[in-house]
Amino acid sequence: MNIITRARLTGLAGAATAVVLAATSLPAPAYAAETPATLAEKAAALRALGLEPTPTRTGYKDCDLTVAIWEALDGQEFRGEVRTAAVSAFSDPASLSGDASKCTLFIRTEVFAAKQRDVAIQVAAEEQNRIERELKQKAALTIGLTISTDDLGLTVKNFVDLIRKSDKAGTRVKAGAQAAYDAAHADQLTFLGDGIVTAHEADREEQIRIEAANDEALRLKLIEEAARKRALAVLLVAATDGMLAASDRDFITYIWENAAEGTEVRGAAERAVLSREPADWNAYIHTGIHEAREIDRQRAARKKYEADVAKADALITAATENGHLNVVHAARKALAGTAEDLDLFIRVGQYDLQLTTGLEANEVGLTWSNSPTPKSGFVNVDGCMPLTVRVLNAQVARADAEVTRAEMDLEQLEMQIENASTAAERAKLVAKVPGAKKAIADAKAKLAEAKAEFAACKAKKPELGISTARARTGGNAVRVIGNDLDATRSFAYFQALNLDRIVVKPTTKLTYWIFPSNDLATGGNGTCVAVDLMFSNGANLRDSGAVDQNGNRAHPSFQCGKLKTNEWNEVTVPLGALFNGRSITRLDIAYDQAAQTGGFGAHLDDISITH
C-alpha cells in the first residue's frame, strides 16, 4: 500500500494547509489536542468499514491510519463520505503542522458518523433504483411487453430504447419513447410513468375503434379489459384471464388485499368495495385507482423533498463549520432550484462538485484574506509599495531636515544671547528660547511620527483580498499586491479558497483570468502571479510540472514575462493527466520570482475548475 507518511505530509513544502488566521475571514478552530487513538479504537474504526485490523494498520500513527483507510476504500461503492472525511482530517492545516487531533477524531468518532451518512446515501440510491425498476415494470405491463431481469437492469435510457423498438408499442408510444430517448433523465422517467400510459391509451382507443367498428358489445368489452390491465399495472401485476373475467367488486377486492398498507390506493379500494353502488366500482377501476396513486405519489414526493431539504441544511451547517464555501454555495443553489434539482444534488451532485466563481456576492467567495500558506508563506516581501516607500522616505527626510533647522535656529539664538550688548536686548532674546526649544520638540515629534509611519509600512505584509477597482465580469475580483525586496529569492503564497468534494477527472481543467498591473508594480512583476492548487495526496500544482494551454509551466515564477500587462489574460491548465482521482483541497494564489525587486500586483477573476 502506498501510504503517505506523516514525514511526507509535513515535509512537502507548499502542501501544508494550516490556517493562519490573523486578518482572515475564517474563525480559528477551537479544540484541545486529542489523546492519540488506542489500538482498540483503531480496530473498531477498521472493522466498521469492513477492513481487517491487522497489526500493521493498528500500528500506524493516527494520520497515517487515516490515509491508509482513505486508500483502502478507493473504488468501493458508497464510501464517499468516509473518504471525504478522511481527506478533511489528514489534509487539515493542523494535521499538516503536526497536530493529529483531527485524525484522532476521525478514527474515534467521524468514521462512524460518515459511515452512517454513506448508509443513508446507499439507502437513497437503492430507493431510487427501486422506483426506476417499478416504473420499468409498470411501463412494460402497460403495453403488454414481457421483460427479463436483465431488461430491468438496463439504464432508464436503454429501457426507453427497448420500448421504442418493441412490437408491442403502438404509434403514439413509439413517438413518446423517441422523444424521451432524446430528452433528459427526468423526462425519461416521466415517460415511463404517466407518459406511456397516456400514449398507450390513445393507441388502444384507436385499436378498439378498428377492432370493434361494427360490434358495440366487443368495443365495451375491450374498453373494460384495457381499464383493468391499466389498474393492475399500478400494483405491477399482469392481468390474467380470471382477473379480466371477475366481477368489478371481486376485482377491486383483489387490489384492496394486495395494495401496500397505508396507501391511498388501498384506502380508496376499501371504500369502493364497501360501497353498494356499481357505479362506484366502475369509477374506481377506470379513474379512482389512478387518482389514488397520484395522491400516494405526491405524498411520497413531498416526504422525500422534506428529507432532501434536511440533508442539504445539514450539509450547509457542516461545510460552514469547515470553511468549505464551495459546498455551501452548491447546496444553497440546489435548495433554490426545483425538487428534481435538489434530488440530483443529494444523490449525485454533492459528491461531484465543480467550481465556477467570479467572487460576486452570490458566488463562492474567499475563505481567507491576507493569509499566508503555512509552509511557504512570505519570504523577502512586504506590503509597502515602492511609490509609498519613496513618499515616506521623502517625508522622513523633510522631518529630519526640520529638526536640523530647528536645532540650528536654537544654536544661533544662543550665540546672539551670548553676544548681546545690552541687558534689554539679551532679555528679549532669552524670551525666544522656549519657542525655539518647542520648535525642536515639535520637529522631533514629526520626525518620530514619520519614522513610525515608515516602519508601519515596512511591517505590512503583502495583501490578498476582494477588490472592486477592476473586474473582468461583475463587480469583484481578487487583488494581490506587495513589494519584492530581494533579487535572488522572494515569494508570497496566499491561501484563498478552502475546497471540498472536487475530484479530478481525466477532463478536469483549471481556468482563470489574470490582469497583471504595472501601475503599482515594477516592470513585469505582476506577471509572476498564478493560481496554485493543493491535492488530497499532499501534492501541489506548481511543483507537478503541469503546463497551461501555451505550454508554460503552471508555476508563478515560470509565468513571469509570459503574460501581457494591463490587460486580461486567460490561463487554462489541464489537470486530469497528473491528478486524476485526486481531491482538490485548497486553491492558493501566489507571487514567486527570483530576478527582480520592486512592487507586484495583479487582479484575478472568473476562476473555475470544471470537468
N, C-alpha and C positions, 0 to 999 in steps of 0.2 A: 504494500500500500504506500502511495506517495504522500506521506504525512508532512504537512507544513509545520515544522518545529517552531517552538517559541523563539529559539535563537534566530531562525529565519524571519519570523514575523517582526521581531523587534529590531532586527538588523537591516531590514530593507529601507534604505533611505528613500523617503518620499512615499513609502507605502503606509506609513502610520496615519492614523485618523483621529488622534487625540484632539479634543475640542478645547482650544484656548479661548476662554470666554470673556476676556476683557474686551469691551466695546463690540459685543456681538449680540445678535438678536435671539440666540438660543440659550435658555437658562441652564445654569450649571447643574449637572445631576447630583442629587444629594443622597448618597448611600455610604454606609460604612463598609470597610473591607470585609469580605466574607472569609470565614474559615474554609480551607480547601475541602472539596467533597471527599467523603470517606469511600473506601472500597465498596462498601455495601450500597452507597448512593450511586456510585458509578455503575455497579452491576444492575441495580434496579432500573436505571435510565436505559441501559443497553437492552435489557430484557423487554422493557416496554415497547421498544422499537423492533423487537424480533431479532436482535443481534446477539451473538454469543459473547458473554462477558469473560473473554479469555484473559489470562494473566497479563498478556501484552497490553490489551486495551485498558484494563483497570489500573495498570501501572503507569499509564500516561498522566502527565500533568493535566490540569483541568482544561486549559485551552487547546492542548494537543488532542485530548479526547474529543473535544467539541469539533475540531477539524476532522478527526477520524470518523465521527458519526456523520458529518456532512458528506464526506467522500463515500462512505459505505452505503448511503441511501441514494447516491446518484443513480438516476434512471428508474428508481422504484416509483410506482404509481401511488398517488395520494400520500406523498411525503413532503409536499411543497412547503407546508407551514413549518414543519420541523427543520427542514434545510434552511429556510429563510431565517428562522430564529437562531440557528447555529451561526450563519453568516453574520447576523447582527451582533452576536456575542463575541466571536473571535476577531471580528474586524472593528469592534468598538474602539474608540480612541483610548479609553482606559486600558483595554486589553493589550493594545499595541504599545502602551507605555509601561507595561509590566504588572499592572493590577489585574489579576484574573477573576475579579469578583463577578463580572458579567458571565464568564464561562461557568463559574461555580453555580450561579443562579440558574443558568441554562440546564445544567445537569440535575440540580436539586429540584427545580420546580417547572421551568419553562418547557422541558421535554414533554412533560405530561399534559400541560395546557395546550401546547402546539399539537400534540398527538390528537387531543380531543377536537381541535379545530380541523385537523385532517380527516378525522372520522366524520365530522359534520359535512365536510366537503364531499366525502365519498358517499354519504347517505343522499346528499342533494343530487350528486351525479347519477346515482342508481335510481333515484326517483325520476329524474329527467329521462333516463333510459326506459324506465317502466312506462312513462307517459307516451314516449315515442313508439314503443312496442305496441301499446294499446291502440294508438292511432293507426298504426300499420295494419293491425288485426281488423280493426273496425272498417278501414278502407277496403281491405280485401273482401270482407264479408259483404260489404255494401254492393259490390259488383259481382259477387259470387266467384271470386278468384281463390283457388286453393294454393296455399303457400307453405313453404317448409320452414324449419328452424333457421336454416341458413338465410332464407329470404328475410326473416325478421332481424337478422344480424346485419343486414345491409345498412349503409348510411341512409339518412332520410332522402337525400337527393337521388341516390341509386334506387331506392324503393319507389319513388315517384316515377323514375325512368321505367321500372318494371311494370307499373300500371300503364304508363304511356304506350308501352309496346304490347300490352296484353290484348288478346282477342275478346276478353270479357268486357273490355272498356268500350262504351259507346262513343259516338262522335263528340258529344259535349265533354265527357270525361277525358277523352284523349286531348281535347283542346285545353281543358283546365290543367291537365298534367303537364302539357308542353309549356304553358305559361308559368306554372310553378317551378318546373325544372330550371328555367332560365332566371328565376327570381331568388330572393334571399331565403335563408333558412327558415325564418319566421313565416314567410309566405308559403313555404312548402308544408309546414306543419298545419297552417290554416287550411290548405287544400286537402290534406289527409283527414282533417276533422270535418268541417262543415262543407267545404268546397266540393268534395267528391260526392257528398250526399245530394246536394242541390243539383249538380250536373247529372248524376245518375237518375234522379227523379225525372228530370226533363227528358233524358234518353228513354227511360222506362215508359213515360207517358206517350212518347212518340211510338214506341214499340207496341204498347197496348192499343193505340188507335189503329195501328196497322193490323195486328193480330185479331182484333175483335171488331173489325169495321162493321160487320153486319150481325153481331151477336152481343146484345146488351148484357145478358147473363154472364157471358165469358168475360166481358170487359170489367164488370163489377168484381168478379172472382179474382181476376188478375190484380186489380187495384188493392183488394184486401190482402192478397198474398204479399204484394210488394210492401204494404204497410207493416205487416207482421215481420217480414225479413228485416226491415229497417229498424223496427222496435227491438228485435233480438240483438241486432248489431250493437246496441247500447251496452248490452251485457257481454259482448264479444262471443256470442253464441250463434252458430249456424242453424238455420231453420230446418227442422225435419218435417217429413210428411205429416206426422202426428201433430206437430205444433201448428202446422198450417190448417189442419182439419179440426182442431179443438174449438170449443165454443169460446166466445170472446172472454167470458168470465174465467174459464179454466186457463186460457192463455195468459190473462193478467195475473192469475194466481201463481202461475209458474214464475213470472217476473218478480212478484212480491216475495216469493220464497227464496229467490236466488240473487236478488239485488243486495248490495252491501248495506249493512246495518247503519242507520243514521243518515242515509242519503235521502234526498227529496224524491229520487226515482222510486225508492221503496215506499216512502210515505204516501206518495200520490197513487201508487199501485194499490196500497191498502185501502185508501179512501174509495178508489174506483170499485174494488172487489166488494166492499161493504155496501155500495150503492145498489139499489134495485132497478136503476134506470139503464136500459140497454144503450141509450144514447151516451151515457157517461162512460160505459165500457169502450164503445167505439171511439169516443173522443180521446180517451187515454191512449189507445193503440195508435191512432193517427197523429195526434199532436201532443197530448198530455205528457207522455214519457219524454219527449224531446224538450218540452218546456221545463220539465223537472230536471233533466240532465243539464240544461243550461244554467239553472239555479245552482246545481251542485258545482258546475264548472266555475261560476262566478265566486262562489264561496271559497273554493279551493284557491282560486287566483288571488282573492283578497287576503286569505291567510298566508299564502306564500309571499305576497308583496310585503305584508307587515313583518314577516320574518326576515326578508331581504333588507328592509329598512333598518331593522335592529342590528343585523350583521354589518351593514355599512356604517352605522353610527359607532359601533364598537371598533371597527377598523379605523375610523377617523380619530377616535379617542387614543387608541394605541399609537397610531402614526404621529399624532401631535406630540405625545409624550416623548417619542423617539426622534423627533425632528425630521421625519420623512414627509416633507411638504408635498412631494410629488404624489405620494399615495393619498394624502388628504385631498389634494386637488382632484385626482381621478375619482375618488369616492363621492365627492360633492357633485361632480359633473354627472355621475351616474344617478345620484339621487334626484337631480334636477331634470332628468330625462324621463322616458316612459318606463312602464313596468318591465317591458321587454329589455330596455337598455340596462336597467338595474339587474335583472335576472342574468343577463350575459356577463355583466361585470362581476357579480358574485360568483358565478360558476367558473368563468374562464378569465375574464379581463383583468382581475386584480392580480393575477399571477404572471401576467404578460404585459407589463406596462411599457410605455414609451415616454419620451419627454419632448414636449414642444412648448417653449416659453419665450415670450418677448418681455418678461419681467413686469407685465402690467398688473394692476390691482386684482384682476380676476384670473390671473395665471399663476404658475408656480414661481414663487419669489425666492430671494436669497435666504438660506438658512443662517448664514453668518455674514457679518460685515466687518472689515478690517481685522480679520482673524487669520494669523499665520498658521501654516501647517506645522505640526509639532516637530518633525524631524528635519525638514528643510528650512521652513520659516524664512527669516530675513537675514541676509548676510551682506555687509558693506553697502547698505542702502538706508536712506531715511526718507522722511516726508517733507523735508524743507526744500522747496523747488529752487533752482538756480536763480531765477529772477528775484524771488523773495530773499535769497541769501545776499544778492547784490544790494537790494534795498536796505536790508537790515544792517549789512556791513557799513553802508554809507551813513545810516542812522547812528551807529556806534561811533564812527569816525567824527561825525559832526558833534555828537555829545562830548566826545573826548576833547575835541578842539575847544568847545565851550568851557570845559573845566580848565584847560591850559590858559585860555584868555582870562578867565576869572581869577586864577591864581596870579597871573602876571599883573592884572589890574591891582590886586592887593599889594603885591611887592612894590609896584610903582607908588601906590598911595603911602606905604610905609616909608619909602625914601623921601617923599615930599614932606611927610611929617618930621622926619629927622632933619631936613634942611630948611624947615620953616623959619622965617626971620623974625616973626613977632608971635607973641602968645595967642593973639586973636586968630592969626592965620593958622597956627598949629591946632587950636581948639576946633576950628572949622573943619580941618582935615580929619582930625580924630573922630569927629561925628560921623564921617563917612565910612569908618571901618566896619561897623556892624552890617551895613548894607553890602559891602564888598565880601565879607565873610558869608553872608546869606547867599549871595550870588554864587559863591563857590559851592556851598552846600546844595543849592538848587541844581547847579550844573552836574554835580556828582550824583545827585538823585536821578537826574535824567539819564546819565551815563549808565547807572546801575539798572535802570528800567530798560534801556536799550539793550544792554548785555543780557538781561533776563529774557527779553523777548527773543533775542537771537538764540540763546540757549534752549528756550522752549521750542523754537522752530527746529533746531537741530535734534531735539529729543523726539520730535514727531516721527511716527512710523509711516511707511507707505500706506496708501488708503485704497480700499475697495468698497464700493457701495453703489446704490442706485442713484442715477443722475437723470435729471430731466432736461439737461442742457443740449443733449444731442441723442437722437434715437433714429434707427433706420425705419422702424414701423412703430406706431403707437406713440406714447409719450415717455417711456422709460428705457433705459439701457444700463448696463453695468459699466462703471468707470474705474479704471486702475490708474493711479498716479503716484509718483515717487521720484527720488533722486538717487542716481548711481554714484557711489563715492570711490570706486576702485576700478582701475582699467585692466585688472587681471582676473578677479573673481568677485562676482556680485549677483545676487538674485533675490526675488521676493515671491514666495509661494503662498497664495491665499486659499483657504477653504471657502467654498462658495455655496454648493448645494449638497446636502446630505440625501442620498438616494437609496431607494429600496425597490425590489421586485422588478428591476430591469435586467433581463437576462439576454446576453448577446446571442444572436443567431447568425447563420452564415451571411445574411444580407444586411446586418446591422451597420449603421454608419453614424458618425458624429458630424454634425454640421453647425457652423456658427458664422456670424458676420462680425468683422472687426474693423474699426476705424482708428488707425494709428495716428495720433496727433503729433504735430511738430510745433504747435504754437507755444506750448509749455514744455516741450521736450527738446533734447539736444539731438540734432541730426535725425537719424532713423531709429533712435532708441525705442520709439513706440511700436516698431515692427517686431520687437523682441518679446511680445506678449502673446500668449497662446492659452488655450484650454487644455487642461490635463485631467485624466480620469484615474480613479483608483478602483481596483477589482477585488473580488472576494478571495482570490488566491494570494493576495498581497502584492500583486504586480501593479505597475502604473503604465500609463500610455507613453509618457515621454521617453522612457528607457526601453521601450519594446521594439523600437526600430520601425514602427508603423509610419507610413507616409501618407500625405494628403493627395488630392487629385492632381497636383502638379509635380508630384514626386519629391516634395520637400518633407523631411522628417518631421513628425509631429512632436516637436520639442521647441520651446520658446527660443532657445539660443540658435537652433537651426532654422528658425523662421526669420531671423534678423536679416533685413535687407531684401526679403523675398516678397514683401507686401508694398503696396502703394500708400504713401502717407496722405492724410487729409482726404481720404475717400474710403467708401465701404468696400471691403474685400471679403469674398466668400471662401471659407475653408471647409473642406469635406474630407473626413478620414474614415475609410472602411475599417471595421473592427473585427469582422467575422473570422478572417483567416487566422488571427492571432489569439482571439479571446472567445471563440465560440463556446457557449455553455457556461461562461463565467457571469457572475452578477456584478453589476456596476454599483459600487457602494458610495462613491463621492465624486463630485465634479469640482476641480480646483481651477483657478486662473492664476497664471504665473508670468513674471518677468524674469528673464535669465540671459545674461550675456557677459562676456569677459573682455570686450575690446574697447569700450569707451565709457567715460564718465558722463555725468550730466543728467538732466531730467528725462523721465519717461512717462508716457501717458497714452491711454487708448480707451476706446469705448467698445463694448461687445453687446450684440443684440441678436435676437431670433436664434436662440440656442436649441438644438434638437438632437435627440438620439432616437432614431427610427429604424424599423426593420424593412 
